[in-house]
Amino acid sequence: MARGERAWLRMRGAALGVWLSAFTPPTPPWEEEEEEEEEEEGAGRWGAVLATHAQAEALLRAELTEAAARAFRQALRGAVCSAGRPPLGERRARVKAELHAGLAQCQLRLGLPAHAHANARKALALNPALLPAKLCRARAAAAMGELDEAAQELREVLRMRPGHQQAREELQRVREQSRARDQRLAKRLGRLFA
């Protein structure tokens, strides 16, 4: 409705007239300034983002993947609105990177490797040292058939943390898939030139 506009609401057995005399548009969330005290106490919009992030992590640990993905998406929407203009502060960038990494893990479990790869890339753009995002990006690349990219990413994870068991197992699996792919290709080329 615009200022001065009239409307009639008709329900069963009753009618209600509405007239908008004045309208003050709200301040966009990215222009609002939050108090530092609110941020530290966990109140306000950023506090809601942190609470939703904790809820999403709990849902992911409970293996409720779809619900966790919804919670991560909701927290990301809130983070975009309340984080302010870039460049983000270190703490907010870290939280936003964790949200992207968590959403990527959910998308990978739901069978959406391209979306998982994109979210892991966003997480690594915000925090290049985030190991879960690197591991998720490698798994997504392997699921999409990009075995060389996956192997390179997994080697980087193992360089950062040499004893990482999941990365070692995933690298072994990627190497086996790569060998099988190369054998199939050699067999096809052998038939072509036979």
Contact map, one row per residue, 1 for C-alpha under 8 A:
11101000000000000001000000000000000000000000000000000000000000000000000000000000000000000000000000000000000000000000000000000000000000000000000000000000000000000000000000000000000000000000000000
11111000000000000001001000000000000000000000000000000000000000000000000000000000000000000000000000000000000000000000000000000000000000000000000000000000000000000000000000000000000000000000000000
11111000000000000001111000000000000000000000000000000000000000000000000000000000000000000000000000000000000000000000000000000000000000000000000000000000000000000000000000000000000000000000000000
01111100000000000011110000000000000000000000000000000000000000000000000000000000000000000000000000000000000000000000000000000000000000000000000000000000000000000000000000000000000000000000000000
11111110000000000011100000000000000000000000000000000000000000000000000000000000000000000000000000000000000000000000000000000000000000000000000000000000000000000000000000000000000000000000000000
00011111000000001111000000000000000000000000000000000000000000000000000000000000000000000000000000000000000000000000000000000000000000000000000000000000000000000000000000000000000000000000000000
00001111100000001110000000000000000000000000000000000000000000000000000000000000000000000000000000000000000000000000000000000000000000000000000000000000000000000000000000000000000000000000000000
00000111110000111100000000000000000000000000000000000000000000000000000000000000000000000000000000000000000000000000000000000000000000000000000000000000000000000000000000000000000000000000000000
00000011111000111100000000000000000000000000000000000000000000000000000000000000000000000000000000000000000000000000000000000000000000000000000000000000000000000000000000000000000000000000000000
00000001111111110000000000000000000000000000000000000000000000000000000000000000000000000000000000000000000000000000000000000000000000000000000000000000000000000000000000000000000000000000000000
00000000111111100000000000000000000000000000000000000000000000000000000000000000000000000000000000000000000000000000000000000000000000000000000000000000000000000000000000000000000000000000000000
00000000011111000000000000000000000000000000000000000000000000000000000000000000000000000000000000000000000000000000000000000000000000000000000000000000000000000000000000000000000000000000000000
00000000011111100000000000000000000000000000000000000000000000000000000000000000000000000000000000000000000000000000000000000000000000000000000000000000000000000000000000000000000000000000000000
00000000011111110000000000000000000000000000000000000000000000000000000000000000000000000000000000000000000000000000000000000000000000000000000000000000000000000000000000000000000000000000000000
00000001111011111000000000000000000000000000000000000000000000000000000000000000000000000000000000000000000000000000000000000000000000000000000000000000000000000000000000000000000000000000000000
00000001110001111100000000000000000000000000000000000000000000000000000000000000000000000000000000000000000000000000000000000000000000000000000000000000000000000000000000000000000000000000000000
00000111100000111110000000000000000000000000000000000000000000000000000000000000000000000000000000000000000000000000000000000000000000000000000000000000000000000000000000000000000000000000000000
00000111100000011111000000000000000000000000000000000000000000000000000000000000000000000000000000000000000000000000000000000000000000000000000000000000000000000000000000000000000000000000000000
00011110000000001111100000000000000000000000000000000000000000000000000000000000000000000000000000000000000000000000000000000000000000000000000000000000000000000000000000000000000000000000000000
11111100000000000111111000000000000000000000000000000000000000000000000000000000000000000000000000000000000000000000000000000000000000000000000000000000000000000000000000000000000000000000000000
00111000000000000011111000000000000000000000000000000000000000000000000000000000000000000000000000000000000000000000000000000000000000000000000000000000000000000000000000000000000000000000000000
00110000000000000001111100000000000000000000000000000000000000000000000000000000000000000000000000000000000000000000000000000000000000000000000000000000000000000000000000000000000000000000000000
01100000000000000001111110000000000000000000000000000000000000000000000000000000000000000000000000000000000000000000000000000000000000000000000000000000000000000000000000000000000000000000000000
00000000000000000000011111000000000000000000000000000000000000000000000000000000000000000000000000000000000000000000000000000000000000000000000000000000000000000000000000000000000000000000000000
00000000000000000000001111100000000000000000000000000000000000000000000000000000000000000000000000000000000000000000000000000000000000000000000000000000000000000000000000000000000000000000000000
00000000000000000000000111110000000000000000000000000000000000000000000000000000000000000000000000000000000000000000000000000000000000000000000000000000000000000000000000000000000000000000000000
00000000000000000000000011111011000000000000000000000000000000000000000000000000000000000000000000000000000000000000000000000000000000000000000000000000000000000000000000000000000000000000000000
00000000000000000000000001111111000000000000000000000000000000000000000000000000000000000000000000000000000000000000000000000000000000000000000000000000000000000000000000000000000000000000000000
00000000000000000000000000111111000000000000000000000000000000000000000000000000110000000000000000000000000000000000000000000000000000000000000000000000000000000000000000000000000000000000000000
00000000000000000000000000011111000000000000000000000000000000000000000000000000111110000000000000000000000000000000000000000000000000000000000000000000000000000000000000000000000000000000000000
00000000000000000000000000111111100000000000000000000000000000000000000000000000000100000000000000000000000000000000000000000000000000000000000000000000000000000000000000000000000000000000000000
00000000000000000000000000111111110000000000000000000000000000000000000000000000000000000000000000000000000000000000000000000000000000000000000000000000000000000000000000000000000000000000000000
00000000000000000000000000000011111000000000000000000000000000000000000000000000000000000000000000000000000000000000000000000000000000000000000000000000000000000000000000000000000000000000000000
00000000000000000000000000000001111101100001000000000000000000000000000000000000000000000000000000000000000000000000000000000000000000000000000000000000000000000000000000000000000000000000000000
00000000000000000000000000000000111111100000000000000000000000000000000000000000000000000000000000000000000000000000000000000000000000000000000000000000000000000000000000000000000000000000000000
00000000000000000000000000000000011111110000000000000000000000000000000000000000000000000000000000000000000000000000000000000000000000000000000000000000000000000000000000000000000000000000000000
00000000000000000000000000000000001111111000000000000000000000000000000000000000000000000000000000000000000000000000000000000000000000000000000000000000000000000000000000000000000000000000000000
00000000000000000000000000000000011111111111000000000000000000000000000000000000000000000000000000000000000000000000000000000000000000000000000000000000000000000000000000000000000000000000000000
00000000000000000000000000000000011111111111011000000000000000000000000000000000000000000000000000000000000000000000000000000000000000000000000000000000000000000000000000000000000000000000000000
00000000000000000000000000000000000111111110000000000000000000000000000000000000000000000000000000000000000000000000000000000000000000000000000000000000000000000000000000000000000000000000000000
00000000000000000000000000000000000011111110001000000000000000000000000000000000000000000000000000000000000000000000000000000000000000000000000000000000000000000000000000000000000000000000000000
00000000000000000000000000000000000001111111011101000000000000000000000000000000000000000000000000000000000000000000000000000000000000000000000000000000000000000000000000000000000000000000000000
00000000000000000000000000000000000001111111111100000000000000000000000000000000000000000000000000000000000000000000000000000000000000000000000000000000000000000000000000000000000000000000000000
00000000000000000000000000000000010001100111111100000000000000000000000000000000000000000000000000000000000000000000000000000000000000000000000000000000000000000000000000000000000000000000000000
00000000000000000000000000000000000000000011111110000000000000000000000000000100010000000000000000000000000000000000000000000000000000000000000000000000000000000000000000000000000000000000000000
00000000000000000000000000000000000000100111111111000000000000000000000000000110011000000000000000000000000000000000000000000000000000000000000000000000000000000000000000000000000000000000000000
00000000000000000000000000000000000000101111111111100000000000000000000000000000000000000000000000000000000000000000000000000000000000000000000000000000000000000000000000000000000000000000000000
00000000000000000000000000000000000000000111111111110000000000000000000000100100000000000000000000000000000000000000000000000000000000000000000000000000000000000000000000000000000000000000000000
00000000000000000000000000000000000000000000111111111000000000000000000000110110000000000000000000000000000000000000000000000000000000000000000000000000000000000000000000000000000000000000000000
00000000000000000000000000000000000000000100011111111100000000000000000000100000000000000000000000000000000000000000000000000000000000000000000000000000000000000000000000000000000000000000000000
00000000000000000000000000000000000000000000001111111110000000000000000000000000000000000000000000000000000000000000000000000000000000000000000000000000000000000000000000000000000000000000000000
00000000000000000000000000000000000000000000000111111111000000000000001101100000000000000000000000000000000000000000000000000000000000000000000000000000000000000000000000000000000000000000000000
00000000000000000000000000000000000000000000000011111111100000000000001100100000000000000000000000100000000000000000000000000000000000000000000000000000000000000000000000000000000000000000000000
00000000000000000000000000000000000000000000000001111111110000000000000000000000000000000000000000000000000000000000000000000000000000000000000000000000000000000000000000000000000000000000000000
00000000000000000000000000000000000000000000000000111111111000000001001000000000000000000000000000000000000000000000000000000000000000000000000000000000000000000000000000000000000000000000000000
00000000000000000000000000000000000000000000000000011111111100000011101100000000000000000000000000000000000000000000000000000000000000000000000000000000000000000000000000000000000000000000000000
00000000000000000000000000000000000000000000000000001111111110000001000000000000000000000000000000000100000000000000000000000000000000000000000000000000000000000000000000000000000000000000000000
00000000000000000000000000000000000000000000000000000111111111000001000000000000000000000000000000000000000000000000000000000000000000000000000000000000000000000000000000000000000000000000000000
00000000000000000000000000000000000000000000000000000011111111111011000000000000000000000000000000000000000000000000000000000000000000000000000000000000000000000000000000000000000000000000000000
00000000000000000000000000000000000000000000000000000001111111111001000000000000000000000000000000000000010000000000000000000000000000000000000000000000000000000000000000000000000000000000000000
00000000000000000000000000000000000000000000000000000000111111110000000000000000000000000000000000000000000000000000000000000000000000000000000000000000000000000000000000000000000000000000000000
00000000000000000000000000000000000000000000000000000000011111110000000000000000000000000000000000000000000000000000000000000000000000000000000000000000000000000000000000000000000000000000000000
00000000000000000000000000000000000000000000000000000000001111111000000000000000000000000000000000000000000000000000000000000000000000000000000000000000000000000000000000000000000000000000000000
00000000000000000000000000000000000000000000000000000000001111111111000000000000000000000000000000000000000000000000000000000000000000000000000000000000000000000000000000000000000000000000000000
00000000000000000000000000000000000000000000000000000000001100111111100000000000000000000000000000000000010011000000000000000000000000000000000000000000000000000000000000000000000000000000000000
00000000000000000000000000000000000000000000000000000000000000011111110000000000000000000000000000000000010001000000000000000000000000000000000000000000000000000000000000000000000000000000000000
00000000000000000000000000000000000000000000000000000001001000011111111000000000000000000000000000000000000000000000000000000000000000000000000000000000000000000000000000000000000000000000000000
00000000000000000000000000000000000000000000000000000011111100011111111100000000000000000000000000000010010000000000000000000000000000000000000000000000000000000000000000000000000000000000000000
00000000000000000000000000000000000000000000000000000001000000001111111110000000000000000000000000000110011000000000000000000000000000000000000000000000000000000000000000000000000000000000000000
00000000000000000000000000000000000000000000000000000000000000000111111111000000000000000000000000000000000000000000000000000000000000000000000000000000000000000000000000000000000000000000000000
00000000000000000000000000000000000000000000000000011011000000000011111111100000000000000000000000000000000000000000000000000000000000000000000000000000000000000000000000000000000000000000000000
00000000000000000000000000000000000000000000000000011001000000000001111111110000000000000000000000110110000000000000000000000000000000000000000000000000000000000000000000000000000000000000000000
00000000000000000000000000000000000000000000000000000000000000000000111111111000000000000000000000000010000000000000000000000000000000000000000000000000000000000000000000000000000000000000000000
00000000000000000000000000000000000000000000000000010000000000000000011111111100000000000000000000000000000000000000000000000000000000000000000000000000000000000000000000000000000000000000000000
00000000000000000000000000000000000000000000000111011000000000000000001111111110000000000000000000100000000000000000000000000000000000000000000000000000000000000000000000000000000000000000000000
00000000000000000000000000000000000000000000000010000000000000000000000111111111000000000000000100110000000000000000000000000000000000000000000000000000000000000000000000000000000000000000000000
00000000000000000000000000000000000000000000000000000000000000000000000011111111100000000000000000000000000000000000000000000000000000000000000000000000000000000000000000000000000000000000000000
00000000000000000000000000000000000000000000110110000000000000000000000001111111110000000000000000000000000000000000000000000000000000000000000000000000000000000000000000000000000000000000000000
00000000000000000000000000000000000000000000010010000000000000000000000000111111111000000000000100000000000000000000000000000000000000000000000000000000000000000000000000000000000000000000000000
00000000000000000000000000000000000000000000000000000000000000000000000000011111111100000000000000000000000000000000000000000000000000000000000000000000000000000000000000000000000000000000000000
00000000000000000000000000001100000000000000000000000000000000000000000000001111111100000000000000000000000000000000000000000000000000000000000000000000000000000000000000000000000000000000000000
00000000000000000000000000001100000000000000110000000000000000000000000000000111111100000000000000000000000000000000000000000000000000000000000000000000000000000000000000000000000000000000000000
00000000000000000000000000000100000000000000010000000000000000000000000000000011111110010001000000000000000000000000000000000000000000000000000000000000000000000000000000000000000000000000000000
00000000000000000000000000000110000000000000000000000000000000000000000000000001111111010000000000000000000000000000000000000000000000000000000000000000000000000000000000000000000000000000000000
00000000000000000000000000000100000000000000000000000000000000000000000000000000001111110000000000000000000000000000000000000000000000000000000000000000000000000000000000000000000000000000000000
00000000000000000000000000000000000000000000000000000000000000000000000000000000000111110000000000000000000000000000000000000000000000000000000000000000000000000000000000000000000000000000000000
00000000000000000000000000000000000000000000000000000000000000000000000000000000000011111000000000000000000000000000000000000000000000000000000000000000000000000000000000000000000000000000000000
00000000000000000000000000000000000000000000000000000000000000000000000000000000001111111101100000000000000000000000000000000000000000000000000000000000000000000000000000000000000000000000000000
00000000000000000000000000000000000000000000000000000000000000000000000000000000000000111111100000000000000000000000000000000000000000000000000000000000000000000000000000000000000000000000000000
00000000000000000000000000000000000000000000000000000000000000000000000000000000000000011111110000000000000000000000000000000000000000000000000000000000000000000000000000000000000000000000000000
00000000000000000000000000000000000000000000000000000000000000000000000000000000000000001111111000000000000000000000000000000000000000000000000000000000000000000000000000000000000000000000000000
00000000000000000000000000000000000000000000000000000000000000000000000000000000001000011111111100000000000000000000000000000000000000000000000000000000000000000000000000000000000000000000000000
00000000000000000000000000000000000000000000000000000000000000000000000000000000000000011111111110000000000000000000000000000110000000000000000000000000000000000000000000000000000000000000000000
00000000000000000000000000000000000000000000000000000000000000000000000000000000000000000111111111000000000000000000000000000110000000000000000000000000000000000000000000000000000000000000000000
00000000000000000000000000000000000000000000000000000000000000000000000000000000000000000011111111100000000000000000000000000000000000000000000000000000000000000000000000000000000000000000000000
00000000000000000000000000000000000000000000000000000000000000000000000000010010000000000001111111110000000000000000000000100100000000000000000000000000000000000000000000000000000000000000000000
00000000000000000000000000000000000000000000000000000000000000000000000000000000000000000000111111111000000000000000000001110110010000000000000000000000000000000000000000000000000000000000000000
00000000000000000000000000000000000000000000000000000000000000000000000000000000000000000000011111111100000000000000000000100000010000000000000000000000000000000000000000000000000000000000000000
00000000000000000000000000000000000000000000000000001000000000000000000100110000000000000000001111111110000000000000000000100000000000000000000000000000000000000000000000000000000000000000000000
00000000000000000000000000000000000000000000000000000000000000000000000100010000000000000000000111111111000000000000001101100000000000000000000000000000000000000000000000000000000000000000000000
00000000000000000000000000000000000000000000000000000000000000000000000000000000000000000000000011111111100000000000001100100000000110010000000000000000000000000000000000000000000000000000000000
00000000000000000000000000000000000000000000000000000000100000000000100100000000000000000000000001111111110000000000000000000000000000000000000000000000000000000000000000000000000000000000000000
00000000000000000000000000000000000000000000000000000000000000000001100110000000000000000000000000111111111000000001001000000000000000000000000000000000000000000000000000000000000000000000000000
00000000000000000000000000000000000000000000000000000000000000000000000000000000000000000000000000011111111100000011111100000000000010010000000000000000000000000000000000000000000000000000000000
00000000000000000000000000000000000000000000000000000000000000000000000000000000000000000000000000001111111110000001000000000000000000010000000000000000000000000000000000000000000000000000000000
00000000000000000000000000000000000000000000000000000000000100001101100000000000000000000000000000000111111111000001000000000000000000000000000000000000000000000000000000000000000000000000000000
00000000000000000000000000000000000000000000000000000000000000000000100000000000000000000000000000000011111111111011000000000000000000000000000000000000000000000000000000000000000000000000000000
00000000000000000000000000000000000000000000000000000000000000000000000000000000000000000000000000000001111111111011000000000000000000010011000000000000000000000000000000000000000000000000000000
00000000000000000000000000000000000000000000000000000000000000001000000000000000000000000000000000000000111111110000000000000000000000000000000000000000000000000000000000000000000000000000000000
00000000000000000000000000000000000000000000000000000000000000001100000000000000000000000000000000000000011111110000000000000000000000000000000000000000000000000000000000000000000000000000000000
00000000000000000000000000000000000000000000000000000000000000000000000000000000000000000000000000000000001111111000000000000000000000000000000000000000000000000000000000000000000000000000000000
00000000000000000000000000000000000000000000000000000000000000000000000000000000000000000000000000000000001111111111000000000000000000000000000000000000000000000000000000000000000000000000000000
00000000000000000000000000000000000000000000000000000000000000000000000000000000000000000000000000000000001100111111100000000000000000000001101100000000000000000000000000000000000000000000000000
00000000000000000000000000000000000000000000000000000000000000000000000000000000000000000000000000000000000000011111110000000000000000000001100100000000000000000000000000000000000000000000000000
00000000000000000000000000000000000000000000000000000000000000000000000000000000000000000000000000000001001100011111111000000000000000000000000000000000000000000000000000000000000000000000000000
00000000000000000000000000000000000000000000000000000000000000000000000000000000000000000000000000000011111100011111111100000000000000011001000000000000000000000000000000000000000000000000000000
00000000000000000000000000000000000000000000000000000000000000000000000000000000000000000000000000000001000000001111111110000000000000011001100000000000000000000000000000000000000000000000000000
00000000000000000000000000000000000000000000000000000000000000000000000000000000000000000000000000000001000000000111111111000000000000000000000000000000000000000000000000000000000000000000000000
00000000000000000000000000000000000000000000000000000000000000000000000000000000000000000000000000011011000000000011111111100000000000000000000000000000000000000000000000000000000000000000000000
00000000000000000000000000000000000000000000000000000000000000000000000000000000000000000000000000011001000000000001111111110000000011011000000000000000000000000000000000000000000000000000000000
00000000000000000000000000000000000000000000000000000000000000000000000000000000000000000000000000000000000000000000111111111000000010001000000000000000000000000000000000000000000000000000000000
00000000000000000000000000000000000000000000000000000000000000000000000000000000000000000000000010010000000000000000011111111100000000000000000000000000000000000000000000000000000000000000000000
00000000000000000000000000000000000000000000000000000000000000000000000000000000000000000000000111111000000000000000001111111111010010000000000000000000000000000000000000000000000000000000000000
00000000000000000000000000000000000000000000000000000000000000000000000000000000000000000000000010000000000000000000000111111111110011000000000000000000000000000000000000000000000000000000000000
00000000000000000000000000000000000000000000000000000000000000000000000000000000000000000000000000000000000000000000000011111111000000000000000000000000000000000000000000000000000000000000000000
00000000000000000000000000000000000000000000000000000000000000000000000000000000000000000000110110000000000000000000000001111111000000000000000000000000000000000000000000000000000000000000000000
00000000000000000000000000000000000000000000000000000000000000000000000000000000000000000000110010000000000000000000000000111111110000000000000000000000000000000000000000000000000000000000000000
00000000000000000000000000000000000000000000000000000000000000000000000000000000000000000000000000000000000000000000000000111111110000000000000000000000000000000000000000000000000000000000000000
00000000000000000000000000000000000000000000000000000000000000000000000000000000000000000000000000000000000000000000000000010011111000000000000000000000000000000000000000000000000000000000000000
00000000000000000000000000000000000000000000000000000000000000000000000000000000000000000000000011000000000000000000000000110011111111000000000000000000000000000000000000000000000000000000000000
00000000000000000000000000000000000000000000000000000000000000000000000000000000000000000000000000000000000000000000000000000000111111100000000000000000000010000000000000000000000000000000000000
00000000000000000000000000000000000000000000000000000000000000000000000000000000000000000000000000001000000000000000000000000000011111110000000000000000000000000000000000000000000000000000000000
00000000000000000000000000000000000000000000000000000000000000000000000000000000000000000000000000001001000000000000000110110000011111111000000000000000000000000000000000000000000000000000000000
00000000000000000000000000000000000000000000000000000000000000000000000000000000000000000000000000000000000000000000000100010000011111111100000000000000110010000000000000000000000000000000000000
00000000000000000000000000000000000000000000000000000000000000000000000000000000000000000000000000000000000000000000000000000000001111111110000000000000110010000000001000000000000000000000000000
00000000000000000000000000000000000000000000000000000000000000000000000000000000000000000000000000001001100100000001100100000000000111111111000000000000000000000000000000000000000000000000000000
00000000000000000000000000000000000000000000000000000000000000000000000000000000000000000000000000000000000000000001100110000000000011111111100000000100100000000000000000000000000000000000000000
00000000000000000000000000000000000000000000000000000000000000000000000000000000000000000000000000000000000000000000000000000000000001111111110000001110110000000000000000000000000000000000000000
00000000000000000000000000000000000000000000000000000000000000000000000000000000000000000000000000000000000100000000000000000000000000111111111000000100000000000000000001000000000000000000000000
00000000000000000000000000000000000000000000000000000000000000000000000000000000000000000000000000000000000100001101100000000000000000011111111100000100000000000000000000000000000000000000000000
00000000000000000000000000000000000000000000000000000000000000000000000000000000000000000000000000000000000000001100100000000000000000001111111111101100000000000000000000000000000000000000000000
00000000000000000000000000000000000000000000000000000000000000000000000000000000000000000000000000000000000000000000000000000000000000000111111111101100000000000000000000000100000000000000000000
00000000000000000000000000000000000000000000000000000000000000000000000000000000000000000000000000000000000000001000000000000000000000000011111111000000000000000000000000000000000000000000000000
00000000000000000000000000000000000000000000000000000000000000000000000000000000000000000000000000000000000000001100000000000000000000000001111111000000000000000000000000000000000000000000000000
00000000000000000000000000000000000000000000000000000000000000000000000000000000000000000000000000000000000000000000000000000000000000000000111111100000000000000000000000000000000000000000000000
00000000000000000000000000000000000000000000000000000000000000000000000000000000000000000000000000000000000000000000000000000000000000000000111111111100000000000000000000000000000000000000000000
00000000000000000000000000000000000000000000000000000000000000000000000000000000000000000000000000000000000000000000000000000000000000000000110011111110000000000000000000000110110000000000000000
00000000000000000000000000000000000000000000000000000000000000000000000000000000000000000000000000000000000000000000000000000000000000000000000001111111000000000000000000000000010000000000000000
00000000000000000000000000000000000000000000000000000000000000000000000000000000000000000000000000000000000000000000000000000000000000000100110001111111100000000000000000000000000000000000000000
00000000000000000000000000000000000000000000000000000000000000000000000000000000000000000000000000000000000000000000000000000000000000001111110001111111110000000000000000100100000000000000000000
00000000000000000000000000000000000000000000000000000000000000000000000000000000000000000000000000000000000000000000000000000000000000000100000000111111111000000000000000100110000000000000000000
00000000000000000000000000000000000000000000000000000000000000000000000000000000000000000000000000000000000000000000000000000000000000000000000000011111111100000000000000000000000000000000000000
00000000000000000000000000000000000000000000000000000000000000000000000000000000000000000000000000000000000000000000000000000000000001101100000000001111111110000000000000000000000000000000000000
00000000000000000000000000000000000000000000000000000000000000000000000000000000000000000000000000000000000000000000000000000000000001100100000000000111111111000000001101100000000000000000000000
00000000000000000000000000000000000000000000000000000000000000000000000000000000000000000000000000000000000000000000000000000000000000000000000000000011111111100000000000100000000000000000000000
00000000000000000000000000000000000000000000000000000000000000000000000000000000000000000000000000000000000000000000000000000000000000000000000000000001111111110000000000000000000000000000000000
00000000000000000000000000000000000000000000000000000000000000000000000000000000000000000000000000000000000000000000000000000000001001100000000000000000111111111101001000000000000000000000000000
00000000000000000000000000000000000000000000000000000000000000000000000000000000000000000000000000000000000000000000000000000000000000000000000000000000011111111111001100000000000000000000000000
00000000000000000000000000000000000000000000000000000000000000000000000000000000000000000000000000000000000000000000000000000000000000000000000000000000001111111100000000000000000000000000000000
00000000000000000000000000000000000000000000000000000000000000000000000000000000000000000000000000000000000000000000000000000000000000000000000000000000000111111100000000000000000000000000000000
00000000000000000000000000000000000000000000000000000000000000000000000000000000000000000000000000000000000000000000000000000000000000000000000000000000000011111111000000000000000000000000000000
00000000000000000000000000000000000000000000000000000000000000000000000000000000000000000000000000000000000000000000000000000000000000000000000000000000000011111111000000000000000000000000000000
00000000000000000000000000000000000000000000000000000000000000000000000000000000000000000000000000000000000000000000000000000000000000000000000000000000000001001111100100000000000000000000000000
00000000000000000000000000000000000000000000000000000000000000000000000000000000000000000000000000000000000000000000000000000000000000000000000000000000000011001111111100000000000000000000000000
00000000000000000000000000000000000000000000000000000000000000000000000000000000000000000000000000000000000000000000000000000000000000000000000000000000000000000011111110000000000000000000000000
00000000000000000000000000000000000000000000000000000000000000000000000000000000000000000000000000000000000000000000000000000000000000000000000000000000000000000001111111000000000000000000000000
00000000000000000000000000000000000000000000000000000000000000000000000000000000000000000000000000000000000000000000000000000000000000100000000000000000010011000001111111100000000000000000000000
00000000000000000000000000000000000000000000000000000000000000000000000000000000000000000000000000000000000000000000000000000000000000000000000000000000010001000011111111110000000000000000000000
00000000000000000000000000000000000000000000000000000000000000000000000000000000000000000000000000000000000000000000000000000000000000000000000000000000000000000000111111111000000000000000000000
00000000000000000000000000000000000000000000000000000000000000000000000000000000000000000000000000000000000000000000000000000000000000000010000000000000010000000000011111111100000000000000000000
00000000000000000000000000000000000000000000000000000000000000000000000000000000000000000000000000000000000000000000000000000000000000000000000000000110011000000000001111111110000000000000000000
00000000000000000000000000000000000000000000000000000000000000000000000000000000000000000000000000000000000000000000000000000000000000000000000000000000000000000000000111111111000000000000000000
00000000000000000000000000000000000000000000000000000000000000000000000000000000000000000000000000000000000000000000000000000000000000000000000000000000000000000000000011111111100000000000000000
00000000000000000000000000000000000000000000000000000000000000000000000000000000000000000000000000000000000000000000000000000000000000000000010000100110000000000000000001111111110000000000000000
00000000000000000000000000000000000000000000000000000000000000000000000000000000000000000000000000000000000000000000000000000000000000000000000000100010000000000000000000111111111000000000000000
00000000000000000000000000000000000000000000000000000000000000000000000000000000000000000000000000000000000000000000000000000000000000000000000000000000000000000000000000011111111100000000000000
00000000000000000000000000000000000000000000000000000000000000000000000000000000000000000000000000000000000000000000000000000000000000000000000000100000000000000000000000001111111110000000000000
00000000000000000000000000000000000000000000000000000000000000000000000000000000000000000000000000000000000000000000000000000000000000000000000000110000000000000000000000000111111111000000000000
00000000000000000000000000000000000000000000000000000000000000000000000000000000000000000000000000000000000000000000000000000000000000000000000000000000000000000000000000000011111111100000000000
00000000000000000000000000000000000000000000000000000000000000000000000000000000000000000000000000000000000000000000000000000000000000000000000000000000000000000000000000000001111111110000000000
00000000000000000000000000000000000000000000000000000000000000000000000000000000000000000000000000000000000000000000000000000000000000000000000000000000000000000000000000000000111111111000000000
00000000000000000000000000000000000000000000000000000000000000000000000000000000000000000000000000000000000000000000000000000000000000000000000000000000000000000000000000000000011111111100000000
00000000000000000000000000000000000000000000000000000000000000000000000000000000000000000000000000000000000000000000000000000000000000000000000000000000000000000000000000000000001111111110000000
00000000000000000000000000000000000000000000000000000000000000000000000000000000000000000000000000000000000000000000000000000000000000000000000000000000000000000000000000000000000111111111000000
00000000000000000000000000000000000000000000000000000000000000000000000000000000000000000000000000000000000000000000000000000000000000000000000000000000000000000000000000000000000011111111100000
00000000000000000000000000000000000000000000000000000000000000000000000000000000000000000000000000000000000000000000000000000000000000000000000000000000000000000000000000000000000001111111110000
00000000000000000000000000000000000000000000000000000000000000000000000000000000000000000000000000000000000000000000000000000000000000000000000000000000000000000000000000000000000000111111111000
00000000000000000000000000000000000000000000000000000000000000000000000000000000000000000000000000000000000000000000000000000000000000000000000000000000000000000000000000000000000000011111111100
00000000000000000000000000000000000000000000000000000000000000000000000000000000000000000000000000000000000000000000000000000000000000000000000000000000000000000000000000000000000000001111111110
00000000000000000000000000000000000000000000000000000000000000000000000000000000000000000000000000000000000000000000000000000000000000000000000000000000000000000000000000000000000000000111111111
00000000000000000000000000000000000000000000000000000000000000000000000000000000000000000000000000000000000000000000000000000000000000000000000000000000000000000000000000000000000000000011111111
00000000000000000000000000000000000000000000000000000000000000000000000000000000000000000000000000000000000000000000000000000000000000000000000000000000000000000000000000000000000000000001111111
00000000000000000000000000000000000000000000000000000000000000000000000000000000000000000000000000000000000000000000000000000000000000000000000000000000000000000000000000000000000000000000111111
00000000000000000000000000000000000000000000000000000000000000000000000000000000000000000000000000000000000000000000000000000000000000000000000000000000000000000000000000000000000000000000011111
